[in-house]
Amino acid sequence: MGSACGLLCKLAGREVPQWETPVELKDRVAELLTGYEPTNEREKNVIHMLHYYHPDETADEQVKELIGWGYDEQRLWQMQRK
């Protein structure tokens, strides 16, 4: 969920909100998306997933790192081949 939250903030042109718990992160990102119109089906799917996701209480450094990955993603919707 962390990378999805970061990605959705980026797509909406908003900064990642301050949060203490994963539930709070999910709720605050959902609030930021109020009025945001997805530009394609992929964006719609990520928003749909956020709304139906039930986060646990794990708020560790990995979650913060994943948020950064989503927010800083330069090649949206492209697979990177190795």
N, C-alpha and C positions, 0 to 999 in steps of 0.2 A: 504494500500500500504506500510505502514511503516514496517510491519513485513515481507512482501515479499522482500523488499529491503535488510533488515538485513539478511534474509535467503539466498538470492542470493549472497551477499557478502561473507557469510560464505562458501557456496558451492564452490565459485570460489577461496577461499583461500585469499581473499583480505579484507582489513580494510574498514569500512564504510567511504566514502569520506566526506569531509567538504561540507556543503551546506547551503544555506540561504532560498531557497524557495522549495516547494515540486516539482515543475517542474525541478529545478536544481538537486534535489536529484534523480529523475527518470532518467534524462539525464546522470548524472555521473555514476549511477549504470549500466545503459545500456552500457556506454563506457567501464566500467570494465569487462563486459561480452564478449567483443570482443575477439574472438578466443576460448572462453570457450565452451566445448562440453558437453551438458547435458548427464548424465549417465542413465537416465530413463525418462519415459513419464511424471512423476510428475514434474521433473525439467523442462522439455520442456514446460509443461502447465504454470508453474509459470513465466517463461521467456516470454511466449506468452502474458500472462495477463499484465506483466509490459509494454510491447511494445504498447499495446492498451489501457492502462489506461490513463485517462485524469484527473490529480490531480487538486484540487481546491487550493486556496492560504493559507489554514490553515496550519501553521507551529508552532504548540504549543507543550507543554510538552508531550501530549499524543502521538503525532507522534514520538517523540524521544524515548519514552518508548516502543512503538511497534517495532521500529527498533531494540532496545536491545533484545526484546523478540525473534524476528526472528533470530538475530545473535547468541544468547546464547542457542537456542533450542538444547536440547540433544537427544530428541527422535523424530527424523524426521519421518514424515509420520505415526506416531502411535497415535491412539486416547487414551486419558487418561480417564479411567472410574472413576467415583466418588463413 
